[in-house]
Amino acid sequence: MDTFKNTRVISGFIWRFMERVGAQLVQFIVSIVLARILNPSAYGTVALITVFTTIMQVFVDSGLGNALIQKKNADDIDFSTVFYTNIVFCLLLYGVMWLFAPAIAGFYHQPELVPYVRVLSLTIVVSGVKNVQQAYVSRNMLFKRFFFATLAGTIGAAVLGITLALHGAGVWAIIAQQLFNLTVDTCVLWITVKWRPIKAFSFQRLKGLFSFGWKLLVSALIDTGYNNLRQLLIGKIYSPSDLAYYNQGDKFPAVIVNNINTSIDSVLLPAMSSEQDHKDHVRNMTRRAIKTSTYIMAPLMIGLAACSREVISLILTDKWLPCVPYLQIFCFTYMIWPLHTANLNAIKALGRSDMFLKLEIIKKCVGLTLLLITMRISVLAMAISLLISGVCSLIINSWPNRGLLNYKVEDQIKDILPNIIMALIMGTAVFGIGSTPFPTVLRLIVQIVVGAGIYYILSRITKNDTYFYAVNLIKQHKDSSKE
């Protein structure tokens, strides 16, 4: 039975990872093409609107999606109840965004934002239709469905976005790309996933699900509002171009991290929830997730930071070089994200959404204090404050598992330290190559090859247990696929 569960978790992770990699790779290529066609201010304009639509998206889930995944015996009545609730709620949210579009435009002193806000906000309604299907797929680990749905939407949106940009659509090219992507993604998911809502609604079930989910909703609102507050302040205090450089610096490491982190997050919560009555199993899963994700993430992020100037110059052209310092800061910030994910999923899987909410409040008090101190200094200072806040949040997120799982903060540091040290040694060598007089393309190729080689050699020499665990895992998966 344990072998079956492990195989199912690994298979789920692989399909989810493939889906994320495929989607992010296409979106990344499209963003590069659009960045070459459009000017930074166009990206900055969309980012101003996205601050508000992202916050509204949090309400789409209302914490009920996670509640469906966490509930032991969720049935069609639970899923249908959440589905109908989401549809009504999302229509109300869209109405709010439509009415407040002039106020948002007035806040930024840009009247032209009104139609942009009203059209981009349609993503809220589409997400409401998609949300319960996502929860059903996650609960049953049917991540293969995500792969096909996301691939179809992403490729179609790529063609549409680039075509519109080439014909001078500007901001509308980016908005159309996002809306089309989500719509096609939702349609394909509804076709491939056989679940359909039944004619049933239970206020009692909704109340039970919401009792767990509302704490996650508030936590998500605090987290999303806090994360987008920086963009709101940059857009208000500084310029759309400053915001574009900040966001573009964030985009490169985010492409890598979101692929891995979303895959871990999607698989880990249902897997841990199924073992919530066995805390030793949850602890082992948490520890393995932390060690494995750090082994993958540390070299990728440190390596990208070390060759960031070459990457930006080659891919986006020199007009985007001001985003290099932001990219380097975000690399170190994102490097520890999977650790947050593993710790928080353990807390959610054990049903402690109350503790989850308390942690969010504490973390955001720390982060908000740092933001208020730095917001008038510079945009770069604001980015640095996010890195400091991330380190503090890691300690805060991991602290409850000292008692819940007997997995202490110091134990977690010991588990990740070997991977961090190897990545820093590799990063130092890669950064040194950056000062050689080779052409940019050749220099970047040498940096990648040398970095990968050093990390592999260090893994073998130090007999890194995560490296050998990954090798054995791949062999087991291959063997099970043959049977």
N, C-alpha and C positions, 0 to 999 in steps of 0.2 A: 504493500500500500504506500509506503514512504517513497519507494522508487517511482511509482506512478505519479505521486504528487510532485516530486522533484522534476520529473520529465515534463509534466504539465506546466509547471512554473517556468522551466527553462524554455519550453516551446512558446509559452505566452510572451515571455520577455523577448525572444528572438523575433516573433511576428510584430510585436509592438515597436521594437527597435528598428526593424526594417521599414515599418510604416513611417516612423518619425524621420529616419534617415532619408527615405525617398522624398517625403514632403519637404523637409527642410533643405535638402539639396536642390530641389527644383526652385523653391522659394528663394534660396540664397543666390542661385544663378540669375533669377529674374530681378532680384534686388540689385545685383551688380549691373545688369543691363540698364535698369531704370535709373540707377545712380549716375551712370555715364550719360544718359539722355537728359534727365531732369536736373535742375539745380538744387542745392541743399535747402533752399527756402520752401520748395514744394514738399519735401519730406517733413520739414518742420511744421508746415501747416497741418498736415494729416496727423502728426504727433500731438498737436494741440487738441484736436477733436478726440483722438483716441484716449486721452486722459479720462474723459467723461464716459465714453462708451465702454471702456474696460471696467470702470466701477459698476456700471449698470449690468454688465455681464455676470458679475458676482451674484446678483439677485436671481439670475436665471436658474442657477442651481439651488439656491436657498438652503444649501447644506443637505437637501433631500436626496440628491444623487448619492452622496457618500453614505447617507443613512440606509438607502436601499442595499448598497454593497455590504455594509456592516451587519445589517439585520440577519439573524440566522435563518429564519423561515419566511423570507419575503416571497409573496405570491403575486398573481396577476391583479388582485385587488389593490395591493400596495403600489405596484407599478402604474396601474391605470389612474389611481388617485393622484399620484405625483404628476403624471402626464397632464391631466386636465387642470391641475393647479398651476403648473408651469405655463400652459398656453394662456390662460386668463391673466396671470401675473405679468407675462411678457408683453402682452398687448397693452396693459396699463403702463408698463415702463416705457414702451415706445411712445405712448401718448405724452408722457412726462417729457421725454427728450424733444418731441415735436414742439411742445409749448415753450420749453426753455431754450430752444435754439437761439432766438434773438438775444437772450440774456447771456448765453455763452459767448456769442459773437461780440456783445458789448463789453464783456469782461476783458477780452483781448484787444478791443478797439479795432476789430476787423469784421465789418458788416457782411463781407462776402462768405463768411463761414456758415451762415444760416442754412443754405441748401446742402452744404457738405454734411453738416450735423444730421439733418433730417434723413438723408439717404443712407449714410453710414450706420445710423441707428437701427436700420432694418435688420442688421445682423443679430440684434437682440431677439427679435421675433423668430428668426430662423433657428437660433440656438435653442430656443424654448422647445421647438419641435424635435430637435436632435438629442436633447439632454437625457431623456429616459432611455432611449436606444443605447446611448453611450454607457449608462449605468448597467443595462442588461448585458451588454457585451463584456464589460469589466467584471461583473459578478460571476459570469459563466466562463471567463477567460477565453472568449471567442475573438481574440485579437487579430486573427486573419481577416475578419470583416473590416476592421479599421484600415488595414493595408490597402484594400481595393477602393474603399470609399475615399480615402484621403488622396490616393494617387490620381483618381479621376478628376477630383476637384482642383488639385494643385496644377496639373498639366493644362487643363482647360483655362484656368485663371491666368496662367503664365502667358499663354498665347494672346488672351484678351488684353492683359495689362500692357504687354510690349507693343501690340498693335495700336492701342489707343495712345500710348506715349509717343510713338513714331508719328502719329497724326496730330500731335500738338495738344492732346487732352490735358496734360499737366496733372494737377491734383486728382482730377476725375479718373485718370488711369489707375492710380493707386487704390482709390475707393472702389472702383468697379472690380478690380482684381480681388480685393478682400471679400466683397459681397458675393461674387460669383463662386469663389472658392468654397465658402461655407455652404452656399445653397446646393451646389452639386454634391459636395461631401455628404450633406444631409439626405439628399434624394437617393444616392447610391446605398447609404447605410440602411435606409428604410426598405430598399429592394432586397438587399442581401441578408438582413436580419429578419427572421420570421415573426418576431414578437409584434403583436398588435394590441392596442388598448381594448378592453372589454367594456360593456355598458355597466360599469360599477364604480361607485365612489363612496368612500368611508371617511367621515370626519374623525372617527375614533382612530383609524389607522393613521390618518394624516397627523393627528395630535401626537401619537406615539413616535412617528418618524421625526416630526418637528422638534420633539423634546430632545432628541439627540442632535438633529441637524442645525437648530438655531444657533447653537454655540459655535459650530463650524462656520455658519454664515457670518456671524459677527466677527469671528477671527479672520475670515477671508476679506471682509469689508475693511477691517483695520489694516490688514496686510496690503491689500490692493490700493486702498486710499493713501497709505503711507508711501508705497513704492511710486505711485503716480504723482504724489505731491511734489517731488523733485522736478518732474517734467512740467508741471503746472507753474511752479515758481520760476523755472528757467525761461519758459515761454512768456511769463509776465514781466520778470525783472530784466531779462536779457533779450536776445533776439531769436527768431525762428531758425536762423543759421546756427547759432550756438546750440540750440536744442537738437538740430539735425546732426551736428558733430557728436554730441553726447550720445544720441540714439544710435548712430552708426558705429561708434566705439563699442556700444553695448551689443550690437547685432552679431558681430563675428563670434565672440565667445558664447553668446546665447544660442547660436545655431548648434554648436557642439553640445553644450550642456543640456539644452532642452530635449535633444534626441535621447540622451542617456537618462536624464532625470525623469522625464515623462514616462519612459519605458519602465524604470524602476518603480515609480509612483503607482502606475496603473496595475502592475503585477503584485507589488508588495502588499498593498492594503487588503485585497481579497485573500491573498495567501496567508497573511498574518491573522486575518479575521477568522479564517477556518481553523486556526490553531489557538484561538484566544483563551481556551481553557487550559492550555499547556504553556505556561510562561517560559519554561526552559527552551521550548521550541521557538517561541517568539524571540527570545534573547539570541539564540544561535542564528536565526535569520537576520536579525538586526546587525549583529556583529559581522556576518559574512557580507551583507550588503554594504556596510561601511568600508570594509577592507577592499572589496572588489571595486567599488565605485571610485575610491581614492586611487587605487592602482591605475585605473583607466584615466581618470580626470586630471590628476596632478601633472603627468607629462604633457598632456594635450594643452592644458591651460598655460603652464610655465613655458612650454615650447612656443606657443603662439605669442605670448608676451615678449619672448626673446627675439622673435623675427617679425614683430608687428609692423615696423616701418616698411620692410620689403613687401609684406602682404598688402598693405594699403596702397603703396605706390604702384604695385603691379596690377592689382585687381580694380581699384577704384580711381586710379590716376592721382597725381600730386595735389589736385584741388581738394582732396579729402584728407590730406596729411594732418591737419589740426585735430583729427579724431584719434591719433595714435596714443597720446597719453591716457585718454579715456579707455581705449581698448586694453592697455596694459593693466590699468587699475581693475577693470571689470574681469579680466582673466583671473586675478587672485581672489576677487569676490566670488565668482562663480565656482571656483575650484572646490569650495566646501559645501556647495548646495546639496549634493547627494547625501551628505552627512545629516543635514537638516531633515531631508526627506525620510531617511531611515528611522531617525529618532521620533519624528512626529507621527509616522505611520504606525509605529509600535504603540504610541499613546492612543491613537485613534482606534486601532484594532482591539485594544483592551477596553474600549468603551468609555475612555476618560476624556470626552469632549469638553468637560468643565475645566480640566487641567489645561487642555489645548488652548482654550480661550484666555485663561490666566497668563499663560506663557506669551501669547500674542500681545496682551496689554503691556506686560513688563518690557518686552523687546521693543515695542514701538515707542514707549516712553523714553527709552535709551536713545533710539534712533532719531526721534523727533528733537530731542535736546541737541544732538550733534548737528542736525540739519539747521536748526535755528541759529546755531553758533556760526555756521559756515556759509549760509545762503547769501550774505552780502559781501563775502570775501571774493569768491569767484566760482565759476561752474566747476572747475577742477577741484576746488576745495570741497564742494558738495559731493563730488564723486568719491573723494578720499574718505569722507565721513560715512559713506555707504559701506566701504570696505571695513572700517573700524566697527561699525554697527554689526556687520556680518559675523565678525569674530566673536563679539559679545553675545550675539544671538546663538551661536554654536554652543557656547557654554551653557546658556539658559535652556536651550532645547534638550540638551543631553542630560541635564541635572536630574529631572524626574525619574529617568531610567535607572538611577542609582538605587532607588527604592522599589520601582515597579519590576525591574528585570535583574537587579543586582549587577548592572553593567555601568560602572562608574565612569566619570569624565576622564580620569587619569588612565583608565583601561582603554578607552577609545583613542586617546592620544598615543598610547603605546602601539595600538594596532595600526594607526595611519602613519606614524613617524618614519618607518623605513621607506615607504613609498614617496613621501615628501622629500626625504633626503636624496633619494635616487633622482627624482625629478629636478631638484635644484642643481645637482652636479651636471645633469644633462643640459639644463637651461643655461648654465654658465658657459659651457662649451659652444652652444648654439649662438649665444649672444656675441661671443668672441669672433665667430666666423663672420658676423655682420659688419665688422670693421675691415674686412678684406676688400681689395679693389676689383673684385669680379663684377660682371654685369649682374643686374638685379635678379634676373631669372635664374642664372646659374648659381648665384649666391644662395637663393632660397632653396633650390634643389639640394645643394650641399648641406644646408642647415637641416633640412628634413631627414635626409639619409643618415647623416652623422648623429643627429638626435635620437632617431629610432634605434640605430645600432648601439649607441652607448647605453640606452635604457634596457635593451635586450641583454647586453653583456652583463650589466649590473644585476639584473634579475637572476641570471644564471649563477654569477659569482657569489652573490649573497644568499642563494638558495631561497629566494623569496617565496613564501608559502602560497601567496595569492596567485603568482604566476603558475606554479605547478597545479594549483586548484583549478585554474582556468583551463589549462591544457587537458587535465583529466576530465573536466566537465564537457569539453568539446568532443573528446573521444567517446564518452558515455552517450552523448546525444547522437553521434554518428552511428554507434552500435545499436541504439534503440530504434533509430530510423530504418535500419536494415531489417529489423525483425518484423 
